[in-house]
Amino acid sequence: MELCYRGLTYNYNPPTIEMGEEKVGGTYRGLEWRFRNIKKAPVMQTNLDLKYRGLSYHVGSEVKAPQAIPEVAPVTPVVAAAASMAGSVAETARALMISRDRSIKTRQQAMLGRLATEVGLTADSGKYWSRIQGKIQPTFRVNYEHHVGSYS
């Protein structure tokens, strides 16, 4: 069947659908009616690039098993390993300090917000302190115990 849409002509071949046997039917108010059951539901094949958990795939394409690549441990001298350990220890200590500061700021902000609502201020008015100062009160760090029971 040749169709025309916005000046473009193309051939359209509609998919054929196999119908099952017509077992149920009858007449209603003088008109004949039947149930037409499809033997197999039509499934349109997509041509899109699909993704599942970050991996792209196409429908109908073969799935290839990932090939195992043998891992080779690099040989490093002891001196280089000690120097890299010292660097990684310093980076780890810095990351822990930043993480602790962030948790202290979050706790202070939560306490300030609760205090503001207790006093009767709006919730937005309690959020200014951390934004303007950007630093931790020195007395807060001294008495702040960092363990599971110190949730505010």
C-alpha positions in Angstrom: 0.0 0.0 0.0 1.4 3.3 -1.0 0.8 6.2 1.4 1.6 9.9 1.2 2.5 12.1 4.2 3.5 15.8 3.8 4.5 15.3 0.3 6.5 12.1 0.9 5.3 8.8 -0.5 6.3 5.5 0.9 5.2 1.9 0.8 3.5 0.6 4.0 3.0 -3.1 4.5 0.9 -3.6 7.7 1.9 -6.6 9.7 -0.4 -9.6 9.4 -2.0 -10.8 12.6 -3.0 -14.5 12.9 -6.4 -14.8 14.5 -7.6 -17.8 16.6 -10.7 -19.8 16.1 -13.9 -18.0 16.6 -15.6 -20.0 19.3 -17.7 -17.4 21.0 -20.2 -15.3 19.1 -23.9 -14.6 18.6 -26.3 -12.0 17.7 -27.3 -8.9 19.7 -30.3 -6.8 18.7 -30.1 -8.3 15.3 -26.4 -7.7 14.7 -23.8 -10.5 14.6 -20.8 -10.3 16.9 -17.7 -12.4 17.5 -14.7 -12.4 19.8 -11.5 -12.3 17.7 -8.6 -13.6 19.7 -5.0 -13.1 18.5 -2.9 -16.3 18.5 0.3 -14.5 19.4 0.5 -10.9 20.6 2.5 -8.7 18.2 5.7 -7.3 19.5 7.3 -4.4 17.7 11.1 -4.7 17.5 12.9 -1.6 18.6 15.9 -0.1 16.9 16.9 2.0 19.9 20.1 1.8 21.9 18.9 0.4 25.2 20.8 0.5 28.5 20.5 -1.8 31.5 22.7 -0.9 34.6 25.0 1.1 32.5 25.6 -1.4 29.7 24.2 -0.8 26.3 22.6 -3.5 24.2 20.4 -4.1 21.2 17.3 -6.4 21.1 18.1 -9.5 19.2 21.9 -9.1 19.5 24.0 -11.9 20.8 25.3 -11.6 24.4 29.0 -12.1 24.6 30.5 -13.4 27.9 33.1 -11.1 29.3 36.6 -12.4 28.8 38.7 -12.8 31.9 41.9 -10.8 31.8 44.6 -12.1 34.1 45.7 -9.6 36.6 49.4 -9.0 36.9 50.6 -7.5 40.1 53.1 -4.7 39.4 56.4 -5.1 41.0 57.3 -2.0 43.0 60.4 -1.3 45.1 59.9 -0.9 48.8 61.0 2.7 48.9 58.4 3.7 46.3 55.7 1.8 48.2 56.6 3.5 51.5 56.5 7.0 49.8 53.1 6.2 48.3 51.8 4.9 51.6 52.8 8.1 53.3 51.0 10.1 50.7 47.9 8.0 50.9 47.9 8.2 54.7 48.0 12.0 54.5 45.2 12.0 52.0 43.1 9.6 54.1 43.7 11.8 57.2 42.6 14.8 55.2 39.5 13.1 53.9 38.6 12.0 57.4 39.0 15.5 58.7 36.9 17.0 56.0 34.2 14.3 56.6 34.2 15.1 60.3 33.9 18.8 59.7 31.0 18.2 57.3 29.2 16.1 59.9 29.8 18.7 62.6 28.4 21.4 60.4 25.4 19.3 59.6 24.8 18.7 63.3 25.2 22.3 64.1 22.8 23.3 61.4 20.2 20.8 62.6 20.5 22.1 66.2 20.3 25.7 65.0 17.2 24.9 63.0 15.5 23.2 65.9 16.4 26.1 68.2 14.9 28.6 65.7 11.6 26.7 65.5 11.5 26.4 69.3 11.9 30.1 69.7 9.3 30.7 67.0 11.3 31.9 64.1 10.8 30.5 60.6 12.8 27.6 59.3 14.7 29.7 56.8 16.0 32.1 59.5 17.9 29.3 61.2 19.9 28.5 58.1 21.9 31.7 57.8 24.7 30.9 60.3 26.5 28.1 58.4 26.1 29.9 55.1 27.7 33.1 56.2 30.4 31.9 58.6 31.4 28.6 57.0 33.4 27.6 60.0 32.9 25.6 63.1 32.7 27.1 66.5 35.9 26.2 68.4 34.1 25.1 71.6 31.9 22.7 69.6 34.8 20.6 68.4 36.1 20.0 71.9 33.0 18.5 73.4 31.7 16.7 70.2 32.1 12.9 70.6 32.2 11.2 67.2 30.4 7.9 67.7 27.1 6.3 66.9 25.4 7.6 70.1 26.1 11.3 69.2 23.3 11.8 66.8 21.4 15.0 67.3 
